[in-house]
Amino acid sequence: MSEQQTTAAADALLRVEHLTMRFGGLLAVDDLCFDVAAGSITALIGPNGAGKTTVFNCITGFYKPSRGRLALRHGDAAVWNTLEALTDSGARSAASHGGALYLLERMPDYLVAQQARVARTFQNIRLFPGMTVLENLLVAQHNPLMLASGYTLLGVLGFPSYRQAEREAIDRARNWLDRIGLLSRADDAAGDLPYGAQRRLEIARAMCTDPVLLCLDEPAAGLNPRESAELNELLLTIRNEFGISLLLIEHDMSVVMEISDEIAVLDYGVKIATGKPAAVRNDPKVIAAYLGVAEEQVEAAEAEAGL
Amino acid sequence: MAILANSLAENPRNDKPAIKRRPTGLGAALQDAAITAMLAFGLFLPLIGFETVTDIHNDLILRTRWPLLLAVVGAVGSGRLAYALLLAPRLHARAGRPIAAAPPAWQAAVGRWFVPFAIGFVVIYPALAVSIAGKGGSVKWIDNFGIQILIYVMLGWGLNIVVGLAGLLDLGYVAFYAVGAYAYALLAKTFGLAFWILLPVAGILASFWGILLGFPVLRLRGDYLAIVTLAFGEIIRLVLINWVALTNGYAGITGIPRPTFFGIPFNADDDGFAAVFGLPFTPLYRVIFLYYIILALALLTAFVTVRLRRLPVGRAWEALREDEIACRSLGINTTNTKLTAFAMGAMFAGFAGCFFATRQGFISPESFTFMESATILSIVVLGGMGSQIGVAIAAVVMIGGTEISRNLDFLKHVFGPTFDPTQYRMLVFGFAMVVIMVWRPRGLISSREPSVFLKERKTIGADMVKEGRG
């Protein structure tokens, strides 16, 4: 890590450095570097099989990368100065300067969510279908509630401190249900909800874990244009109102181009472009990767898609 | 066996197109019945058609039983005919209707009153038994029915935590029951400690073994988990058999201290319970005392489970059953969550084992065979995984049914003096299980009550709730 890069990415929340993921003979992600700036919406796009979900699984701890560093900061940007010291120390995380640094590649999946506060959604929705909408949001607040219930002991004995904590958790859930327009369905089974509502609920559930970074894997997949527009609004609210950074994988260009600040394009596990939406859209390498056809046809297709 | 397996595999395939074509015609029904009768003939020819008997020279000779074979095959064939003509059209009509997601309103009303009524009934049950059957006759009713059923209710509720809530299939649950029983027997005999001190000790030891089993099986799911837990149950039993120096092997442990009423033993001595309270001696007092102990333990199990379901740990168990990967993405430590489920379930089995040892006064590895695990698991599955009421009902039916079958002496007048109804127990169970699986594949009470609600408590239909893969 050179000194120059460190200063250039001072406002970064997440740094992905030389991320490599190998499955046997298959190189799924090859030496990928990109940053997610604090308070930004960063999109990760690319054709099917480009390795986008693999990157997500590495960031959220579901895969252990073959090589590379995934560093996340909490609090003040000055903590980046301790990155090398933390890496050499062999520890998972270190707190200093009113902030903390986490090396995600060293943490198991549940700690990435619990301590580094990275929340995620899944490409194929993974709700708890047999539990109610409200219960889904309470499971997301498991760790603070577990603490409030004295690791179950005080809760079984019926201490009032737990009941207070549960009321607060329900209020938080109610607030999110109101935002995503599902308050009237709070007591229905999550599996009973229509597809679009399940997608929104999954985002709300991830938000209930109180994250600093929210990773969304194709949040607009299967949504109609109106739902897609609502999703854009919801994501902008999450960013603007809560100051949470978003990293999203998306195929729906109306979502990507409209709301993202920064785009990284992946093809066969290699980053082929990065930059602002306008720049990426006109990058010939990106167009070739996506369409692999002549320029005129691309323009025709773009015109059709309203870009 | 091969024929049986084939017939089981073939039947659904034969049924489905038949139902779709709606065989309302007599011809189709007759054809169907003939095929079934032929199948039955092939199956029962070796099983019922032939019989070996020893003659007066002590030689084994083969005898045929054609009338009996004919009667059985005829019964199967005519049963199938009746099904095809009468029941199948009705079932077909019902299959067309959409399945109601929530149970009807009367079920909710019954549900509301059922629990207080049932608790009231079990509390006054000994008094009822004494007043109806008298002092001598009621011992059988309280001991064989009341205590025996309550032990299995408690074991069912304990296993329900592991299987029903956390969705972890455990085929070796009886191991923890054995740990509890042997813990009490050995510690009480060696150190002379009292039942109430050893009860928590037995629970702690059992949950320790639950965690010990939990560690190696954390990564396993489904069939693999079932096999390893099954093996664990067998290991514990084999250790109990072979570690003769500690457990006395097959001979078991005798003379296990019986429970005392605040230090007063239930015996015929001058300082016994009856003498101290100026009552005539009868074994009834001890039985009633034991009944209330196991009732309290079972109610404790139910109370704790209900509480746990509303706590984060209980919700995490159910979330684990629904989707483990989603759990981990929400920061839930699934390792700890699984281990607490194993430990909790094992603890209640340990309590039950401790009680079992003090009630019997004698334990041996024979009491902790795989059959017991299978019985407890079938209670949970038949009752409806995750449902406390369903499990209790299933325990009453299964264990009560076993006990009743011991008391059906009048059947000897019908089937002859050598007829022993208890030998047909497994046949009846198997039949009951098939009926339940056809009628309610998710158990008696398969819907799920949410642990928390915002406006109204809506029961969740069985089709939504997952069974868990682990």
Interface residues (C-beta under 8 A of the other chain):
Chain A: T60 F62 D109 Y110 L111 A113 Q114 A119 R120 F122 R126 L127 F128 P129 G130 M131 T132 L134 E135 L138 V139 A140 Q141 H142 N143 L145 M146 S149 T152 G155 V156 G158 Y162 E166 I170 R174 L183 A186 D187 D188 A189 G191 D192 R205 A206 T209
Chain B: A101 V304 R307 L308 L311 P312 V313 R315 A316 E318 A319 R321 E322 D323 I325 A326 C327 R328 S329 L330 G331 I332 N333 T334 T340 R448 P450 S451 V452 F453 L454 K455 E456 R457 K458 I460 G461 M464 V465 K466
